[in-house]
Amino acid sequence: MAVAYSGLFNDEKAFWLETDRYQAAVLPGIGANLIAFRDRRNDYKFLREPSLEDMEAFKAMPRNHGIPVLFPPNRFEDGRFSFNGRNYFFPINEEKTGNHIHGFFYNRAWDVLEYGENEKECFIVLHQDVNETHEVFTYFPHTFKFRIKYTLSVHGLSQKVEIENCGDEPMPCMLAFHTALNAPFSPNSTIEDCLCKITIGERWELDERMLPTGRKQPLEEGELSMKHGSVSPFWRPMDNHYTALPQKGKNFVELIDTLEKVRLIYDVGTRYKQWMIWNNKAAGGFFCPEPQINLVNAPNVSLPDESKGMVVVEPGHIWTETSRFYVEDYY
């Protein structure tokens, strides 16, 4: 069985995807946020969901639940950068650093292009059509289409992103997802039962404004464990930026529950060249491994485009990547 239908999530309009085992919900009116991904058979909730009482606070700041869409992602120094002879000016929305942070789509309404199901899977396609009449065009003056397709099946959840340049000039493509994973995701477990592995490479040095200096720093013992083995996602407070270094062709997060003997795999795809990892001061309960195309503040950092993940989409071309969430037994 697979079914897609419109309904509510905590009194907010939502679209639900369901199979015999899995369930997911997306909020088109709040940033196309995939707000829930659950294993109904085992009562697992893989993503941090706002409670009914938290909904107003979530709507005011919809960044730390579900899978928020960051375009362009993370921080831009003074809200400014230049590309291809054009100057871009974003609003300063992080007063303590004087930066712009997290772009324009995580809190906007998205259109639902279509949703449906067949015998094997169900899906929904969400859409932004940016042109001269779109509010975002004021800050990011490019004509483009932005589509996200979520598909649920017996194999788990997939996310396909397509960003199509519909204009006649090259367009910088900068994207991340502020994915908030519950740790633990089982009601039977505690944070002591959680381990994680992430395919990080090197850590970028950040200055006092949380902007990359362009230099790298040596990894600590916990980071080496996170890279090569597994460690608690709360081994220390993290608000860190890393290069991505795929292992055996995969770029992923592995969240292990040693009590339930199961692991969630978040295979983000190899076109995300960077990671941000934030664990809310190691408070426990959730952490955010954030796949990101580009280095934070990339246009303002004096490094080669390849090393800072600066992607350019030419007119008529499409940038695309597919990420997957799936569950495996852990022995």
C-alpha positions in Angstrom: 0.0 0.0 0.0 1.1 3.5 -0.8 -1.0 6.6 -0.5 -0.6 10.4 -0.8 -3.2 12.8 0.6 -3.8 16.3 2.0 -4.5 16.7 5.6 -3.2 18.5 8.7 -0.1 18.4 10.8 -0.7 20.1 14.2 -3.5 22.1 12.6 -1.3 23.3 9.7 -2.1 22.2 6.1 0.1 19.3 5.2 0.5 16.6 2.6 1.0 13.1 3.9 2.8 10.2 2.3 2.2 6.7 3.7 3.3 3.1 3.1 2.6 0.0 5.2 5.7 0.8 7.3 6.7 4.5 6.7 4.9 7.8 7.0 6.1 11.4 6.0 4.5 14.8 6.1 5.4 18.0 4.3 4.3 21.6 4.9 4.0 23.5 1.6 3.0 26.7 3.5 6.1 26.7 5.7 9.1 26.4 3.4 8.2 23.0 1.9 9.6 21.6 5.1 9.5 17.7 5.3 8.5 17.9 8.9 8.0 14.2 9.7 9.5 10.9 8.7 8.4 8.0 10.8 8.7 4.2 11.0 5.1 3.4 12.2 5.9 -0.2 12.8 8.5 0.6 15.4 7.3 4.0 16.6 10.5 5.7 15.4 10.4 9.5 14.6 13.6 10.2 12.6 13.1 14.0 12.3 12.6 16.5 15.0 8.9 17.5 14.9 7.3 20.5 16.6 4.6 19.7 19.1 1.2 21.4 18.8 2.3 23.8 21.6 5.5 24.6 19.7 3.8 25.5 16.4 3.8 29.2 16.8 7.4 29.3 17.7 8.2 27.0 14.9 6.4 29.2 12.4 8.3 32.2 13.7 11.7 30.5 13.2 11.3 27.3 11.1 14.9 26.3 11.0 15.5 23.6 13.6 12.8 21.1 12.8 12.3 18.7 9.9 14.2 19.5 6.7 14.3 23.2 6.1 15.5 24.4 2.6 18.4 26.8 2.7 18.9 28.8 -0.6 21.4 30.4 -0.5 22.7 28.6 2.7 24.3 29.8 5.9 26.1 33.1 6.3 27.1 35.8 3.9 29.4 38.5 5.2 27.5 41.8 5.6 24.8 40.3 3.4 26.8 41.0 0.2 28.7 39.3 -2.5 29.6 39.7 -6.2 29.2 37.2 -9.0 29.8 37.6 -12.8 30.0 41.4 -12.5 26.7 41.8 -10.5 26.4 42.8 -6.8 24.0 41.0 -4.6 22.5 42.5 -1.4 20.7 40.4 1.2 19.0 41.7 4.4 21.1 41.4 7.6 19.0 38.9 9.7 21.7 37.8 12.2 22.4 40.9 14.3 25.1 39.3 16.5 27.3 38.6 13.4 26.1 41.3 11.0 25.5 38.6 8.4 22.7 37.4 6.3 21.8 33.8 7.2 19.9 30.9 5.5 18.4 32.5 2.4 14.8 33.0 1.3 12.9 29.7 1.0 12.8 28.0 4.4 9.8 30.2 5.5 8.0 30.9 2.3 5.0 29.1 0.8 5.7 26.6 -2.0 3.3 25.4 -4.7 2.4 21.8 -4.9 2.8 20.8 -8.5 1.4 17.3 -8.1 1.1 14.4 -5.7 0.0 10.8 -6.0 0.7 7.1 -5.6 1.0 3.8 -7.4 1.3 0.2 -6.0 4.9 0.7 -4.9 5.4 4.3 -3.8 3.8 7.7 -3.2 5.2 11.2 -3.9 4.8 14.9 -3.8 6.5 17.6 -6.0 6.9 21.1 -4.6 7.8 24.1 -6.7 9.1 27.7 -6.8 9.0 29.6 -10.0 11.2 32.7 -9.6 10.8 35.5 -12.1 10.6 39.3 -12.1 7.3 39.2 -10.1 8.7 36.9 -7.3 9.7 38.5 -4.0 13.1 36.7 -4.1 14.0 38.2 -7.4 14.6 41.5 -5.6 17.6 39.9 -3.8 18.5 37.2 -6.2 17.8 38.5 -9.7 17.7 35.3 -11.7 14.8 33.5 -13.5 14.8 29.9 -12.3 12.6 26.9 -11.3 13.3 25.1 -8.0 11.6 21.7 -7.6 11.8 19.2 -4.8 10.3 15.7 -5.1 9.8 13.5 -2.0 9.0 9.9 -2.7 8.1 7.3 0.0 8.4 3.5 -0.6 9.3 0.3 1.2 12.9 1.4 0.8 12.5 4.6 2.8 12.4 8.2 1.7 14.0 9.9 -1.2 14.5 13.6 -2.0 15.2 14.8 -5.5 16.2 18.4 -6.1 16.2 20.2 -9.5 17.3 23.8 -9.9 16.8 25.0 -13.5 18.3 28.2 -14.9 15.5 29.7 -17.1 17.3 33.0 -17.7 20.0 34.0 -20.2 22.9 34.5 -17.7 24.9 32.1 -15.6 23.5 31.7 -12.1 25.3 30.8 -8.8 23.7 27.7 -7.2 24.1 27.6 -3.5 22.0 25.2 -1.5 21.8 23.3 1.8 19.3 21.4 4.0 19.2 22.1 7.8 18.2 18.5 8.5 17.2 18.0 12.2 17.7 14.3 13.2 16.2 13.0 16.4 18.8 11.3 18.6 17.4 9.1 19.8 14.7 8.4 17.3 13.2 5.5 19.3 11.0 6.2 22.4 12.8 3.3 24.1 16.3 4.8 23.8 18.4 7.5 25.4 21.2 9.7 24.0 23.7 7.2 25.5 22.4 4.7 23.0 23.2 6.9 20.0 26.3 6.9 17.8 26.9 8.7 14.5 29.3 8.5 11.6 29.6 11.3 9.0 31.7 11.4 5.9 33.6 14.6 6.8 37.0 15.5 5.3 38.7 18.5 6.8 37.4 21.2 9.2 37.3 24.8 7.9 38.5 27.5 10.3 35.8 30.0 11.2 36.3 33.5 12.5 34.4 35.3 15.3 31.6 36.0 12.8 31.3 32.3 11.9 32.8 32.9 8.5 35.5 30.7 6.9 39.0 32.2 6.8 40.0 29.9 4.0 42.3 27.9 6.2 41.9 24.3 7.5 42.3 23.0 11.1 43.4 19.6 12.4 40.6 17.3 13.4 40.2 16.4 17.1 39.9 12.8 18.3 36.1 12.9 18.4 36.0 14.2 14.8 38.3 11.4 13.7 36.0 8.9 15.4 33.0 10.6 13.6 34.9 10.3 10.3 36.3 6.7 10.6 34.1 5.0 13.1 31.3 6.3 15.3 30.9 8.6 18.3 28.1 10.2 20.2 26.6 13.1 18.2 26.9 15.0 21.5 30.6 14.2 22.2 31.1 18.0 22.4 29.3 21.2 21.3 29.6 21.5 17.5 28.8 24.3 15.1 31.5 23.2 12.7 32.0 23.4 8.9 33.7 20.6 7.0 34.6 19.4 3.5 32.8 16.3 2.5 34.9 13.2 1.8 32.7 10.3 0.4 33.5 6.8 1.5 33.1 4.0 -1.1 31.3 6.4 -3.3 28.8 7.5 -0.7 28.4 10.8 1.2 26.3 10.0 4.3 25.3 10.3 7.9 24.9 7.1 9.8 22.8 7.4 13.1 23.1 4.2 15.1 20.8 3.2 18.0 22.8 0.5 19.9 19.8 -0.5 22.0 17.4 -1.0 19.1 20.2 -2.4 17.0 19.2 -0.3 14.0 20.7 2.5 12.0 19.3 5.3 9.9 21.3 6.1 6.8 21.1 9.6 5.3 22.8 9.3 2.0 22.9 12.9 0.7 24.7 12.3 -2.6 28.2 13.3 -3.7 27.2 16.7 -5.3 27.0 18.2 -1.8 30.7 19.0 -1.3 30.5 20.5 2.3 28.9 19.8 5.7 27.7 22.0 8.5 27.2 20.1 11.7 25.4 21.7 14.6 24.2 19.9 17.8 22.6 22.7 19.8 25.5 23.0 22.3 25.4 19.2 22.8 22.1 19.6 24.7 20.9 16.2 23.4 17.7 15.2 21.7 18.6 16.2 18.2 21.4 17.4 16.0 21.7 18.9 12.5 24.0 17.3 9.9 23.6 19.8 7.0 24.6 18.8 3.5 25.7 21.8 1.6 26.8 22.5 -2.0 29.2 25.3 -1.2 31.5 26.7 1.4 29.9 29.2 3.7 30.2 32.7 2.3 31.8 31.1 -0.8 31.6 34.1 -3.2 33.6 36.2 -0.7 36.3 33.6 0.0 39.5 33.9 -2.1 39.8 30.2 -3.1 39.4 28.3 -6.4 35.7 27.6 -7.2 36.3 23.8 -7.1 37.7 23.9 -3.5 34.9 26.0 -2.2 32.1 24.2 -4.1 31.1 27.3 -6.1 28.6 25.8 -8.6 27.4 27.8 -11.6 24.3 26.8 -13.6 24.4 27.9 -17.2 21.3 29.1 -19.0 19.0 26.3 -19.8 20.9 23.8 -17.6 19.7 22.0 -14.4 21.5 21.2 -11.2 20.1 18.0 -9.6 20.9 15.6 -6.8 19.0 12.8 -5.0 19.3 12.1 -1.3 17.9 9.0 0.5 16.9 8.0 4.0 16.7 4.3 4.8 17.0 2.0 7.7 19.3 -1.0 8.3 19.8 -3.5 11.0 22.9 -2.9 13.1 24.9 -5.7 14.6 
